[in-house]
Amino acid sequence: LATQADAAQKLLDKLKAHPDVERVSMSTTIPQVFSINRDVIVGDQRVAFNFAATDQNFADIYGIKLRSGRWLLDNDIGKQVVVLDPAAAVKAFGDRDAIGLELRFLDADGRTEKSATVIGITEPVTLDFEQGSDRPSMFVPMQSDTLWGVSFAIRTRDKTPANFLPALERIGADADQRVALFNVRTYAEAFERNGGGFR
């Protein structure tokens, strides 16, 4: 975990300094490919929510709009705050205004109860499929203990992002030889590949 956290920070720093990079975000997952969940405590029930630890640039890069409140900031690291999508807010709090309320959920071990104050509500971030709606989504600040899986989203100055992929491979190799990049592709390619099972 320490090795990965160190390598991730080195890569993030190199990407932020690269002249072809307009903006970069680090998170544990990307929209449409939520692969992590947390059990949220709603009354006497446990409800699975999509879970993403993200940085302050995540919403901007992926075009996630806020309905109310605010998005996560860098100085939220270490704070117990959470941003919900509308489905999560309704599932957890019904028709009450969720901003300022406490969301109770179980940590990754499935036993330790945590709570976080809701600071923002987004516009919808997931899709409805014929099989039924996707899970509600929650976003918490990125921190070292959530770095068991790391995704980088890069907005390039070049309007053809595929042109940056060879440079990204080199930057990744130069950042830290102990950790390798994988699934290096444009977001359009990732969306196409990951959405194929639903079509």
N, C-alpha and C positions, 0 to 999 in steps of 0.2 A: 504493500500500500504506500509506504514512504517513497519507494523508488518511482512508482507511477505518479504520485503527486508531484515529486520533484521534476520528473520528465515533462509532465503536463504543463507545469509552470514555465519551464524553459521554452517549450514549444509556443506557448501563449505569448511570451515576451518576444520571441523571434518574429512571430506573425504580426504582432502589433507594430514592430519596427520596420516591417518590410514595405518598400515603396509601392508595391502593387496591391497591397491590402488596404481596403477602405475601412473595414470594421471586422472584428472577430468576436465570437462568443464561445464559451465553454460550458458544457452541460453534461448531464448523465444520459440524455436521450434527445431525440428530435421529434417534432410533431409528425403525426401519422405513423410513427414507429414506437409508440410508447411500449416499453418492454418491462418496466418496473412498476410495482404497485405497492400501496400501503393500505392496510385495513383501517378505515376510519370508524370511530365509535359513534353511532347514531342511536341514541336511546340505549336499548339493550341489544342492539344488533351491530354486526361488523359488516361494513360495505367496502368493497375493493374500489379504490380510486387509482387512476393513473398518477404516477409520481415522477416529478422531474426536479432535480436540483440544478439551478441555472444561475447565470450571472446577469448583470444589469443590461447587457446588450441583446439578450436572447429574444425578447419581445420585438425589438426593432428589426432584427435581422429576419425573423420569421414572419413579420407583419401581423403580430398579435396585437389587437387593439384593446384598450381598456374601456370598460363600461362605467366603472366608478373606482374611487380610491387611486392607488398608485402601484407601479411595478416595483420590483426589488432593486435595491441600490447596492453598490459595493460595500457601503458601511453597514449593511444588514447582515453581513457574514457574522455568524455566532449568535445572532438574535433569533428568537423563536417567532418568526413571522411567516405568513403564507399568502399566496395569491391563488384564487380559485376561478375556475371557469363557471358559467351560469349553471350548468348541470350539477356541479359539485356543490355550489351554494344552495341550490334548491334541495338536493339530496340531504345535506347536512342540517340546514336551518329552515327549510320550508319557505314560506313567503316573507320571513323576516329579513331586514337589511343585515347582511352578514358582516359588513365592515365593523371592526372592533370586537367581534365575537371570538370565542376560543374554539378552535377545531382540535378535537382529541383524536389521536391516531396511534397505531402501534409501529414501533421502529422496525428496522429490517429483520431483527431477530424474531419478530412476531409475538413478543412478550412484553417488552418495555413500552409503557405508555408515555407518549409525549403530547404536548399541546403547543399550539401556535396561534397567534393573533392574526385574524384575517385583515390584510391591509389593502387588498384590491380584488376587483372582479373583472375578468376579461370578457370580451365578446366570445362566442363559441370558438373552440379550437380544434374540435374533432368532428368527424363526419358521421352521418346516419347511414347505415347499410341495410340491405334487405334482411340481414340476419338480426337486426336490432341496433340500437344506439351503442356507441362506444362508451367506455366507462367515463365517469366524471374525472376531471383533471385538477391536480394541485401542484403548485410550484413553490419551492423553498430556496433559500440562498445556497449557492455553491460553497462548499467548504471541504477541507481535506478528508473528512471521514465519509464523504459521499463519493469519493473518486474511485470507486471500484470499477467503474466503466465511464469513459470520457468521450464525448463527442465535441468536435470543433466545427463551427459554422463560420465560413469566411465569405464576406462580401468583397469581391475584387473590383478594382477600378476598371479593368477590362470587362466590357459587357458580354464577352464570351468566356464564362468562368472555366470552361474546359481547358483554355489556354494556360491556366495557372497550375493545373494538376501536376505536370512534371516538376515544376519548381517546388510545389508542396512536398512531393516525395523527397527531394533533396534536403529541404528545410527540416523535415522530420528526422531524416537520417543524421543530419548534423546536430540536431538539438540534443539527442541523447541516444547512444548506441544500445542502451539496455532495453529500450521499449520501441516496438515497431508500430507504424501506422497500418491500419487495415480498413477496408471499405472506403477507399479514397475515390470519391465520385462527385459529380455535380448533384445539387439537390433535385433537379428534374429527373436525373437517372435514379436517385434513391427513391423518390416518390413513385416512379414508374415500376421499379422492381418490387418495392414493399407493398404497393397497392394491387399487384397482379392477382393475388389470391382472392381478392374481393370482387373481381370482375367476371 
